[in-house]
Amino acid sequence: MLSGFSENLHIAKVNGKYVILIEGEAFSFDKSASPEVFLQTDSLENVLKRIGK
């Protein structure tokens, strides 16, 4: 349930599409997902530029 995230979950609409931003110190995944993507993180500013196109 999303209500459990309270202030750490942000939902916005950009160019007619929904964007969800989740804040956290760490994230855990089940066995089928790989956290390798966190080794190649991008800055928030760059992500927002890509979303805003």
Secondary structure, 3 states (H helix, E strand, C coil): CHHHHHHHEEEEEECCEEEEEECCCCCCCCCCCCHHHHHHCCCHHHHHHHHHC
